[in-house]
């Protein structure tokens, strides 16, 4: 038995925490989460996870793990709307219930609230910080503005400089949208210039009606900021060509690592590219648990931790059915695709297109991914062969992006 697990078939269970609910100090044009305030009309403006809930979750979450490693993921909204003292209490509770397990913490933030106190806290406790920044100033400020409509790039850059000053580990998370997708080389070089060695490029794909964003099973038009499928494919191809020349093993791009993992027959580190989903849920500030961060809709609510345990919710029939959707609802064209192993239909939230035969559940970005996989196949074949020969490429599955 592997010394790092309690079971040879164990895998970590993830629940993303929303300690301030959907509250945020920004109003990014493409944000998919700010509107979740509508589900909590009497609480959202003052959404805060209380101490009793924090302790209940910490105890259950650690006890539910079947591995010796436990990862706490803090998300939002904006999680830094809660003070340092809240997270100091969280660490105290983690120590109380650790029972010999190794615990790590990751926090995803827009960065605008980071100051010296936060940096000292992150460094002292070895937290990994994910910073949302959409590249150079013009592209970032086009969509990422505060509640008053003012740009935020300069404040985010100040935060990054502080993190570097205090030697805090950080990753960059960038949204690829219709505005910036035509400039992958400039986009990528910016992240190298600011010292971001771990980068997550996320395609924004949203549909909306007059009132709200839509779940995959609902009908609606794609927003004007969503990246186009052909844009996404060309973006990835050009980005890969820029990266593969001299940055393998030095800069880690999450999607490239996940693609290589699938090519090597290893479970990828990002759920969207895995065969199944459903092992990464989200818990709101009041204890409501949903199937996934991108499925915070009433029909995907699993229950509340005050009345059901995490194990009951995450291993219960509703979440297990959600997990199977990704594989079971693949259209015929996907099942016959030579690159099925590389994407498994990608994220179910993007599977709202019909095939040429009228079959539902085709991924909106399918054409882009096919273009990318065809382009990188010779490189991936070579790196897979190196891996199988016991000479793994230096970047295989090493990204710390969560």
Secondary structure, 3 states (H helix, E strand, C coil): CCCCECCCCCCCCEEEECCCCCCCCECCCCCCCHHHHHHHCCCHHHCCCCHHHHHHHHHHHHHHCCECEEEEEECCCCHHHCCHHHHHHHHHHHHHHCCCCEEEEEEEECCCCCCHHHHHHHHHCCCEEEEECCCCHHHHHHHCEECCCCECHHHHHHHHHHHHHCCCCEEEEEEECCCCCCCHHHHHHHHHHCCCCEEEEEECCCEECCCCECCCCCCCEECCCCCCHHHHHHHHHHHHHHHHCCCCCCCEEHHHHHHHHHHCCCCCCCHHHCCCCCCEEEECCCCEEECCHHHCCHHHEEEECCCCCHHHHHCCHHHHHHHHHHHHCCCHHHHCCCCHHHHCCCCHHHCCECCCCCCCCECCCHHHHHHHHHHHHHHHHHHHHHHHCCCCCCCCCCCCCC
